[in-house]
Amino acid sequence: MIVLSDMTEEGGVGIMNLHAFEIPDEEEEFYTFNPTLIKLTSQCSTLIPIQSFDVDSITNDIIYKSGADVYIVKKEEVEEALENGGMVEGEKMEIRADSDFIQAATKLIKAEPSHYTSFDVRNSLAVSTVRGQAYILPLKSPWYLGSSSPIPPRRHRLFPSTTSLGAVRVFNSQFLNETHTITLSTDLESWNTAEIGIYLLNVKTSRSTKLIPGNGDLKSPNSNSFTVSPTGEHCAWWDTDGNLKMLTVSTSEITTLETWIVEFGTLKFSRDGEYLAFTHSARNQFTQITVYDIKTKTLTHVTSDRFNCNLFTWGEEGFYYTSDRDVYTDQSSPWGTRAPSPHFVKERQVYVIPYNNDVMVSEIAELKTENEATQAPTASPSTSPNIDFDLTGDVIHRAYPVLSIPLKPYTEFLAVTSTSAILTTAEGIWSLPLTPPPPSSPPTPPPTPVHTNHDCSISSDYISIYCETSSGFSFAPVDSFSGSPTFSEFDTEDMFTIVHPRLEWMNMYGDSWRMLRDYFYDKNMHGLDWESIYEKYLPLVDRVNVREELDDVFKQMAGELSALHVFVYGGEYRSVFSDQIMKTINKVAKLGANLKTMDRGMEVQKIYEGDPDFPVHDHTATYSPLSHVTLSRSGQIGIVLGDVITHINGEHVLAIPGGLSGALRGMAGRSVKLSVEKVETGENVDVITVPITGAADDDLRYTHWEYQTMVKAKQLGTEKNFKVGYIHLRSMSGAKAENAFARGFFGDYDKQGMIIDVRNNHGGNIDSWILDALQRKAWMYWESRNSDITNGGLGWDEQFAFRGKIVVLMNEHTASDGEGFSRGMKTLNLGTLVGTRTWGGGIWLSSDNRLVDGGLGGSAPEVGTYNDEWGWGLGVENMGVEPDVVVDNDPHATYRGEDAQLEKGIEVLKEMIESDTDGFSMPNDPGPKKNVQLPEGTC
């Protein structure tokens, strides 16, 4: 047997090489013998490891891939090495492909909404980053009709120049003033390693001046945080090392703010450029706002860490922010099914901190109490544009609620004018009065959004509000929001970028390498010399001719980290079809059934259906197009097992090129006529149904398996004389996973045993919520005069605590948070693990280190995990979670419908229940209830 392994002769971890071992003669020894590996190839750390191999089924020669080359090892070489010792060399195969390499030619790329990654407005111009290039965008003007019409304003690329297209990636560009922008970009002089620098660009001439060279000092700034002061004196950002940095433009001096804070959010300079405010995570994880005084170089927390303060803006008289300090829940009681918990409403109140400690701002009109309204002191608006923020004393408690602004789930705080605050929600933009109407004025109607745009931001000079719309970008002056603002559109019509692919591929390689260096959770890169890794795989980039080949280089480079959760996907690949219509019509629709080709047509052997108690889940109906439920809605009779589909739309299924797949190509969502030979009567009937997409069919087939497994689990439990619940979790991602757990758990929380099946679970992040529910303990019980837990009455406190035994089923496809959940179940002693060793991903990721084309050149695992028992990786990373009871499902037996892992899980549950003296019984009878009858004759 030939295997690919990184095991060294000493049993440690080395480089991927080919090894051989002898297969035992007896089949029963397959799962018990310990093979001795014989090393065949000699790749070492200076060479590129072997990625894959195959054995020629005719000649028994070995073909393996290393880097961009393919090697062949003759069968005779292997036999000699095994007999006499030594290594095999292999011969590099000469492969030549004649092509025009059209994918490496200069190309035009239509600008998509996702390509616009930064935007800023100054006067009537915008600067935008469009797929890694900086453009100046004027307002949209009438189509130019020749000399009789005005010349339209100029839309042009600001950076980089034509000869460098693809070699440079712009991350963010903001106006410094009316004539210049400041741009965060990879440095043209270090374009191969994609180190980041900062450029000053002339808006009219496109002339560039390098302020900060790309020498590696900047690491990887968070480009979304890059912000410029309204005066153009400073810009600031935070980076992946948790540093908040500020550049003084005139001196090119970078200051790193000295602070314990490392988790930063939004940055905004004050209107006069003297202060920098930013949100950040406090030590207790609440979001706090801190202000940095640029002159005195001091930091002041202006909000408390006892609640979240997420959104803020600088006004003329005060500092405005939103807070969720008014904590309230829309769930008032723990009583009811599914153990309702407090659900905190995500609404925010606007607060203001006056700049001057002795004078309140005019916007604070009144502070209401229960029985009376008290007029607060007011001050005239300041006439000076300068801000003198008094950051001494108890700044936090100088905040006042602006009661005229209603609580809402605000998403952005754009600006404050002399009369109103401008905020956004999912409904649109709101311009809300800062002062309530006089008591004598007639009632005012509830406020409504002044515009439906909601994906909006404020320009760096606080003068304009711009929004992204379905058709592009538009803006309106802040002052116009005192009435009904009119938005003007920028010229993004027929926008495109030009790229030289070979230059871009080299830049993307450097970009991927740099971001892995700067995002990976271990700054020491697992002990690797990361510079040498760059050099090791660099020659492969020159051999790349299509984008997919670049992905192969990414995989090899990132694979050196020996970390899972490193994914490569999502780039701009060449599509087989030219447009979406062609993609759609070439996809094969499905009928939600397992069909077998017979001499008369296609026999229906299985119709996929889910749990009939939950025909709709996650707001989606799950029915097969052939089921009785589906067809009965139109007055038709459902298909049954054994029926034979003979014709589709009048053509015999066996005569159609491509068979059933050919007949159903492009038919998802469209009705088709099936001619069906009924198994019971032999008569032919016509059925009209609507096929589903391949993805929907996959989901339906999996749902069918889930339901059948649940039925089998309950049947097996009944056969062993105990009641069992069953939950299958496909993933640990978001609401759908939470819904799946709730559907399976709360209806069966009173059972003696529970199977939680995380086989094939592809991860997420809700393990803590599930583990929390499973850790509830019963410590007291309820019983009224006529009800207890046995007849539908109240059970115990804590409500819905599971008191039975739990088995977790897992396999080699249990990944990420599915593994985290499994490890948690074992560490917290909540259950027994049954199945096979899991995938092995124990470092968490965010997938935010995207390349210029939106792909991932190796997602960086960014958050390490550890505990006292297992150390780094929780014993999951690279190893997987080992089950307590090892059981593998034989493929052929599984095909026949058997499930050895489930059967073993039920056996283990039975043993656990029988070995526990407490079992699942209720507590001992506390005896007779209180007797207050007095003895006869008592005085």
N, C-alpha and C positions, 0 to 999 in steps of 0.2 A: 504494500500500500504506500502511495506517495502522498505526502501532506506538506502544506506550507505552514511553517511555524517560526516563531522568534525565540524558541527555547535554545539556550546554550548547552554545551556539553556538561557544564556544571549544574544545570537545572535552573539557571537564572534567565533573565530576559535579555535578548540581543537583537540581531537584525533578522528580518524575514529571509529565510532560506528554505530550500527544498530538503526534506528529510524522508527517509523510508523506514518502514517497520514491517515485520512479518505478521501475517494474519493467522490466527489460530485455526486449526483444522476443524474443531468442534464448534457448532453454532452457539451452543449454550455458554461458551466462554467469551463470546463477543462483548458482553457488558461487564465482565469481571476481570479480564486480563489487563495487565499494566504494560503497554508496549515500550520497547527500548528503541528510541529514535536513532537512526544512523544518518548523519549529516552528509548531504550530497553536494551542495553548492557552497561557495565561500565568499558570499557578499559580506563586506565589513562596513563599519560606520562611515568610511570615506566614500563608499559607493552607494548607488541608489538601490534600495531593497527590491526584492522581487514582489510584484503586486499580485500576479495571478499566474496560473498555469493550467494546462490541460494535457491529457494523454491521448495520442492518436489511437483510435480504436482498431486500426488495421495494422500499423507498424509497431505500436507500443512505444513510439518515440515520445519524448516529453517536449512540449513547447511552452516556454514561459516568457513573461513580459517584465522588463525592468526599464524604468524610465519611458522613453519613447521607442525602445527597440524590442524586438522579438528574437528569442534565441531558441535553437533546437538542440536537444540532447538525444543522441541516438540510443536506442535500446541497448546496444552492445556496450556502450560506455557505462551505462548504469549497472549492467550486470557485472562488468569488470570491477567497478568501484565497490560494489557490494561484496564481491568475492575476495578481492585483494586489498580493500581499503583505499583511501584516497578520495579525491573530489572529482566531480565532472566539471568541465569548463563550459561546454555548450558553444555553438557556433552562431554568430549573429546572422540572421536572415536578411538578405538584401531585398528590400521591398521598394518598388518604384510605382508611383501613381502619377500619371500624366493628367494635368488639369490646368485650367486657366486661373485657378485660385481666386474665383470671383469674390469669395467672402472676405478676402484680404484686401480687396480694392477699396479705394476711397468711396464712402457711401454717405447718402443723405438720410437723416433719420427724422421722421415727423415727430414734432414735440407733443408728448402726451401730458395729461395733467400731473402724473407722478414725476415728470422730469423737472418741474418747477420746485426747487428746493429752498430758495430764499427770495425775498422780495423787499423792496423799499421804495418810497416815493419822495420826491422833492420837487416842489412846484407841480408841473404837469408832466414830469418824466418819471419813469420807473427804471430801476436797475434790478435785474432778476438773474438768478442762476438757473440755467436751462440745460439739464443733462451735463453738468460739469463745465459749462461755459457761461461767462458773464455777458449779458446783453442789455443794451439801452432800449427801452420801449417807450415810444411816444403814445399820445392818445390816438384812438382810431379816428381816421379822417375819411371824407368821401373818396371814392375811387377816382384815381387820376385819369382824366379824359383827354389829356394833351395840353397844349399851350394855353387853351382857353380856361383851364381850371388851375387853382393854386397848387403849387408844388407841395406834396405831402411831407410831413416831418420825417426825419430819418430814423429808421430802426436799424441798429447795427450791433455787431459783436464787439464787445469792449475788450475781452481777454479770453483766450490767448490769440495770438496771430495765426494766420492761415497755415503757416509752415509748421506750427506746433499743435495743431488740432489733434487731440487724443493723447498727446504727451503730457498734458497738464490737466488737472482736475480742479475746478473751482468749487469750493464748498459753500461759500457765503460771500455776498458782496453788498455793502451798505453805503449810502451816501455819507461822505464826510462833510461836504458842503455842496454848494450849487455847481462847482466845477470838478470835483474829484470824488471818487469812491475809494473805499478801503476794502480790500479783498483778501479773504482767506483761501489759500490755494496751495496745491503742491508746487514745489519750486522747480522751475524749468531746468535749473542747473543740476538738480538731483532727481530728475524725472524718473530715472530707473528705479530708485528706492522710494520714490513718492513721499519724501519728507516734506513737511508743510512749512510754508513761509507766509509772509504778509506783504501785499503790494499796495501801492498808491497808484490809482489809475486816473488819467485825465479823461473826462467824459467826452470832450470834443475831439481830441487828437488820438485817444487810446494809448497815449504814451504811458509806460509803466515805470515806476520807481520802487525798487525793493526796499522795504523797511526792515523786515526781519528775514534773514536767509533760512533756507530749509536745511539746517545742519543737524536736525534731530532734537534740538532743544525744546521745540514746541510739543513734541510727541504728537498725540492725536487730540486736538481740541474738540469739544462738543460743538459742532458747527451751528446747531440750532440756538445755542446760547450766545453766540457771537453778537455783540451789540455795540453801538457807537453812541457817544454822548451827543446831545443836540448841538453843542458848541463845536464839535469836531476835535476836541482836545484829547479825548481818550477813547479807547475801545476796551472791552472786557470779554472774558469767556472763562469757562471752566473745562478741565481736561479729564482724561480717564484715570489719572493718578489722584484725583480728588483735590486738585489745586485750583484756586480762583486767581486768575491773572489779569492784570490791567496794563495796557500799553499807553504810554505817553507819546503821542504821534510826533510831536516836534523834536523829541530827543531820541526816539526809537528805544526808549528804556522800558523794560518789562518789570513790573512789580508783582511779586507773589504775596497775596494777603496771608498774614500769619494768623491762623485760626485752627481750631480743632475740627471745624466743619469740613466734611468731605462729600456729602450728598447734596449737590446744588440743584436748583431748578431755574426759575425765570430771573433774568437780570434786567434792570432798568435804571438808567441814569436819571437824575433829577433834571428839570427843565434848564437850570443854569449850569449843569455839568459839574456841580460841586459835590454831589453825593451819588453813591451807587447803592441801590436797594436790591436785595435778592431773597428768594425763597430758598429754604434748605430743610433738610430733615434734622429735627432736634434729636437729642440722645434717646428720647422715648418714642421716636419715629413720627411724632406729630410734625406738621409742616409749620415752620416759623419764618418770620420775616426779620432780616437784619439789615441795618443801614451802615455803610462805610463812608466815613467823612474823609474825603480825599486830601484835604489840607492837613488835618491833624493825624491822619492815618489811624483812626480809631474805629472800632466796630461796636455797634449798639444794637441789642435785640429790642425791636420796637413792638413786638407782639409776644404773647406768652406761649409757652410750650404745653399748655394744658388743653389746647384745642388747635384745630387747623386754620391757618390763614394762608390762602393759596393765591388769590388774585389781588393786584394792587396797581395804583397809578399815582402820579405826582400831580396835585392840584396847585393852584396859585396860593392858597392860604393854609393848606393842610395836606397831609399824607393819607390817602384813602385806600382801604383794603376791605376784603370780604372775609368773614369768619363764620365758622359753624359752631360757635360757642353756645348758641341756644340749642342745646342737645335735646332732641325729642324724637320719640319713636311712634310709628303708626301701629305698633302691636302692643297692646296694653296688658296682655296676660299670657302666662305659659300654658294655659289650659287649651285643650283642643288637639285634634289629630296632627301628626307629623311634628310634634314638639315645637310649636311656634316660639321663636326667639325674637328679642328686640330687633327691629329693623329701623335703623336711623335714617331719617329723611335727609337727602343731600341738598338741603336748601341753605343759602348763605345770606347773612345780613351784612349790609355795608356799614363800615365804621370809618371815623376820621380822627386823626391825631393832629391837633393844631401845631403849627410850627413853633409858635410862641407859647411858652408855658403859662403866661399871665393873661392871654387874651384868647377867647374862643373865636372860632371862625364864624362868619355870618351864616353859613349853611345850617348850623345847629340851632334850629328855630325853637324847639320845645322838647322838654323831657316829660313824658306822660307817666303819671302814676295811676293807681286804681281809681281814685276818686276825683283827681284834679290834674290840670295841666299847668306846668310851671314854665314861664318864659325864661329861656337861658340867655345869658349875656351875649351880645353880638358885637362885631367889629366891622368897620368898613373894609372892603376889599383892598388888598395891598396894591399900591401903584408901582412898586419896584419889581422888576422881573427876577431879581435875585432872591434866593431862598436862604433864610437864616434858621436852620432847623436846630432848635435847642435840644440837644441830645443828652443833657444833664438831668439828674433827678430820676424820678419814676416815670419814664416815658410810656411804659406799657399801660399804666392806668390813667393816662391822659386821653384815651380813646373814648369817643362818644358814638353811639349808634345814630345813623341818619334815618330817622323813623319814617320819613316820607317815602323812602325806597322800600318796596315790598321784598319779603324773602322769596328768593327763587333759586333754582339750580343754575346759577350763573357759570358760564364757561370762560369768559374773558372780561377783564376790566380795561376798557379801551382808553377812556379819557374823562376828565371833569371840566366842564365849562363854567361860566359864571352863574348859570342857572340850573344845570342838569348834570347827571352822571350818565355816561354812555357805557353800557354793558351788553354782553351777548348771552343768549341761551340757545338751545337747540331750535327754538322758534324763530330767532332772528335777532336784530339789534334793537335795544331798548334805550330810549332817551328819557330818563326818569328825573322828575323835579327834585332839587335839593331841599326845597322848603315846602311845607304843606300849604294848601290854600287857606286864606283867612277864615276864621270860624263863621263869618257872616256870609261867605260865598255859597252859591248853590252847590249841591253834591256833584262831584265830577265822576264821569264814567271810569271804569277800571282801565288802566293803561294797556296799550297794545303795542306790539313791535312797530317801529317806524320803517323797518325794512326786513325782508325775509332772508337776506344774507346773514349767515351766522359764522362762517369760517373767515373771521376778520382779524386785523391787527392794526396797531397804530404805527405811523411812520416814526423814524428815529428822531425827527424834530417836533413831534407832538402836534403837527399841523393837519395831517391827513389821515383818514381811515381808509384802508384798502381791504378788499374782500376777494376771495377766490370764488368764482361762479362756475357753472357748467360750461360756459363759453369762454372763460378766461379770467381776467382780473379787471376790477373797476375800483374807483376811489371817489371819495367825497370829502370836502373840507370839514374839519371838526366843527367849525362855527355853524355850518349849515344844519346841524342836528338840533338846533333850537326850534326848527320847524320841520318840514318834510325834506330830508336830504335828497339831492339828485346825484346819482352816480354816473361818472363818465368812464367809458371803457378804454382800456389800453389795447394797443394793436398787437394781438397775438394770433391774428388770423393767418392760417397757412404757415405757421412757425415751424422751422426745421433747424437742425444742427448738422454740421459736416464733421466727419470723423475719418481719420486715417487709422484703420484697424490695427495695423502692426504696431504703431506707436501707442495706441490705446491699450493693447494687450500687454505691452511691456510696463506701462504705467499701472495697469490693474494688478499685475503681478507684484509690483512694489507696494501698491496700496494694500493688497491683501496681506503681504508679509508684515508691513508696518502696523496694520490694525490688529493682527494677531499678537504682535509684540506688545501693543499698548492696551489691548482689551483683555488678554488672558489673565485669569485670576492669580496666577503665580508670576510675579515680576521676574523671577529667575528662570522662567520658561522651562520648568522641569529639568533644570540643569543643562540645557542645550546651549551651545554656542550659536545663537540665532543668526549672527552675521554669516557664519559658515554655512548655515542652512540656506540662506539666501543665495550664496554663491554656488551651492551644490546643485540647485534646480534651475538657476538662471539660464544655462545653455539650452534647456528644453523649450524656453519661451520662443527662442529664435526659430524653432521648428514647428511652431503652432501655425496652422493654416485656417482653422475654423474655431469658433468660440467654444465648442464642446471640448476641443483638445486643450484649451486653456484650463478648463475645469479639471481635466485629468492632471495637469501640473499642480493646480491648487490642492487636489486630494493628496498627492504625493508629498508636497511640502508640509501641509497641515498635519498629515499622518505622523510626521516625526514627533509630534507632541505626545503621542500615545495617550490621547484623551478622547473619550467618546463625546457625543454632543458637538462634534465638529462636522458640520454639514456643508456640502457644496451643491448649490442649485440656483435656479432662478435667473440666469442671464438672458441676454437677447440672442436666442438661438434662431437659426434659420428655419422658418416654418415650411412644412410640406405644402401647405395650401396658402394661397395669396391673400385670402380675406376670410372673415368670420363666417360668411355664408357657406363657403366651400368647406370649412372645418365642420360646420354643423351637419351638412347634408352627407358628409362622408362617415359620420359616426353611426354605428350600428345600434339600432334600438333593440329592446328586449321585451319578452312577454312575461317575465316574472315566474318562470317555470323551468324545470329540468326536462328536456325533450330528447328522445332517442330516435335515430333514423331507422325506419322500418321499410319494408318493400312497398307499403301503401302510403307512406308519408312520415310525419313526425309524431311519435306517440308521447303523450303527456305522462311522465312518470312521477313527477312531484310538482306541486304548486306551492310556491313560497308564501307563507303567511305567518304573521306574528301573533303575539298574545291577544286573544280576542277581547280580553278585559281592557286592553289599551290599544284600540285600533287607531287612535290619534294620539301621538305623543310629540312634544316639542312643536305643537301646532301643525303637524304633518300627518296626513293619513297614510297608512302603510298597508296597501292592498295590492295583490297581483292583478294585472289586467285580465287574467283568466278566471279569477275567483268568482264565486256565486255572489258575494257582496257587491263586487264591482258591476257585474253584468245585470244583476237584478234591478239596479237603479234605472236601467233603460228597458225593463220588462223582458230581459233575456234570461236564459237558463245558463248557469255557470258550467264551466268545463269540469269534468271529473277525471280521476286517474284512469288511464286506459284509453281515453278518447284519442283519436288520431286526427291531426291537422293535415288535410290533404291538399288544400289550395289556399293561396293568399292573393287576394284581389283578382280571383279568377284564374290564376296560373298555378299549375301543380308545383308543390314545393320542391320536388326532386328534379324538376326540369329547369328551374331558375338557376342561372350561373351564380355560384356562391351560395346556393341553397337558401336556408332561412336567413342567414346573415345578409345575403345579397338582396333579398326581398324587403328586409327591414332597414336597409341603409337610409338614413335621413328621415325616418318615419316616427321618431320620438315626438309625442304630443299630437300626432295626426292619426285619424281613424283609419283602420284597415278592416277588410272583410276576410274572415277566416271560414273556410268550408271544413266542417268537422264531422268525422264518422263516429257516431256515439257507440261506446263500448257495450251499452246495455241493450240497445235495439238494433244496431247496425245501420240505422238510417243516417242520412246526411243532412246536417242543418247548417245554416249560415249564422255567424256571430260577428257583430261589429264591436270592436274594442279599440283601445288606444294604447299602443306600446309605450314603454318608459325608457329613459336614458340608461346607458350602461352603468353609470354611477348609481342611479336609483335602484337598478336591479341588484348591484353588489350589496347595497344597503339592505334591501329586502331579503336577500339570501342570508345575510348575516343575522338579521332580525329573526328569521325563521330558525336558524341554528340556536340563537339565544333562547327562544321559546321552547324548542324541543329539549334543550339541555335542562331548563328549569323543570319541565314536566318530568323528565327522567330523574332528576335529583329528588323531587318530592315522592316519586314512585319508589325509588330505592330506599328513602327514609321510611316510608310506610311499611315496606317489606321487612325492615329491621326494627319496626315497632317504635319509632319516634318521629316527631314532626320536625321538618326542616324547612328553612327558608333559603332562597337562592337569589343572589344579586350578581349580574354580570356588568362590569364596567369596561366599556371599550376604551375609554380614555379617562384622564383626570382633568380635562380641560373645560372650565367654565360651567355655564348654566346647564348644558345638556348632560354633563357628567353628574352634576348635583341632582338633576331631575331623575336620572337613572337610579342613583342610590336611594333617593326618596321613594320612588316607585317600588323598589324591591325590599327596602328595609322596614319601613313603618308598618306595612301590612302584615309583616311576619315577625315583628319584634318580640312576640310572646312565644315563639317556637323554642324547642329544646336545642336545636342546632342551626347553624347558618353557614352556608357556603358563599364566600365572596370570591368571585371568579375574575381575576385580573389577567387571565391569559390573553395574549395579543393586545394588551393595553399599551397604547403608544404615548402615555404620559400626559403631563399638564402641571397643575399646581394646587390641587384641592385636597391633598392628603390630610392636612391638619384638620380640616372641617370634618372629614369622615372619622379620623382617629378620635377627635373630640366627642363625636356622637357615640362611638363604641366604648369610650371610657366611662360613660355614665354608670353610676352604681345605685342599686336599690337599697335604701337605708330605712325606709318606713313604708307602711302599707295602709290602704283605706278599705273600709267595709261599712256599708250602711245597713239598715234593717232588712233591705231586700236585694242588695247588689254588691258584688265584688268583681275581681278580675275575671272570674270564671263565667260570668253571665253578662258581660258588657259594661260592668261598673268600673270605677276608677281602680287602677292597679297599684302603682307604687310611685314613690318619689325617690330618685329623680324620674320625672315622667319619661316613658319610652326607653328607659335603660334596658339594654339587652342582657338577660341573665343566663343565656345558654352558652354553648360552646361554639367556637368559630374555627373554620378551616379556610385558608386562603389557597386557591388554586393559581398556579403560575407556570409559565413556560419560557422558552428561549426568546419569545417575542414580547415578553413583559418588559417594558422599557421605561426609563426616566422616572417620572413620579409614580408610575405603577410599581417600580422597584422601591422608591422611597416609602410608599405605603406598606409594602411587604416588609421592609426592614423595620418600620415603625411598629407593625403588628407584633413582630418578634421581640424587639427591644422593650416594648411596653407590656410584654407577656399577655397579649390579647388573643392569641390564636396560634394554630399550627400551620406551617407552610407545607404544601404538597405539590409536587410536580417536578420541573427541571430547573436548572440554574438559569437565571434571567440574563438580560442583554448586557448590562454592565455600565450604565451611565450615571455617575454620581456627582458630576460637577454641573451646576445649573447654568443656563444661558438666557440671553435676551434676543439674539439674532439682530442686533442693531448695527453691526459693522458692515453695512452694505457697500457694494461697489457702485461705480458710476452708472452702470446699466441696470441697477437694481438687484443684481445677483449677489450671492454670498460666496466669497472665495475661501470659505472656511469659517463658519460661525464660531465665535470665540466663547468657550465656556468661561463665564465671568464671575461666578459665585461658587466658591468652594464650600463643601459640607464636611462636618466632622462631629464626633462626640468622644466621650472618654473611652468608650469600649472599643471603637473601631479606628479612631484617628481620622486622617484625611480621606475623604471619599466614602466614608461609612462602610468600608468593605464592599462597596458596590462598584466603584469606578474600576473598570477593566476586568473586574472579577465576577460581577453579578451577585445576586442574593442566592445562597445555597438553600434549598428546601430542607425541612426536617425529615421529610419522607420523599425519597426520589422515585418518581414514576414517570416513564416516558410513554407517549401514545404511539403505538405502532401505526405507520401510515396506512397499511392495508386494512387493519382492523378499524381504524378511524373511518376509512372509506365505507366500510360495512355498517357504520353507525355506532360502533362501540366507543367508549370513552373511559379508558383505564384510569385516568387521573381522577375523574369524577367518582368512579366506583371506589377507588382507594380513599378519596376524601370522605365519602359516606362511612366507610369502614372505620376510619380514624375518628370521626365524630361519634360513632357508636361506642367505641372504646373509651373516649373521653367522658361521655355521659355516664357510662356504667361504672367507671373508676372513681367518679366524684361522689362522695357520700352525700353531699348536699343535693346533687342532681339539679333538677329544675323545680323542686317542690316549694310550696309556699312556706313561710316561717311557721314555727310551732304555734299551736292554738294558745293564745294568751290566757285562756281560761274564762270563767264567767265574767260578765260585765259587772259594773259597779252595783252594789245593792245598798240602798239607803233606808231599807225598812228597819225600824227600831224594834227592839225586843218588846214583847207585850209587857205592859205595866211601866214602861219608861216614862218618867215625868219630865 
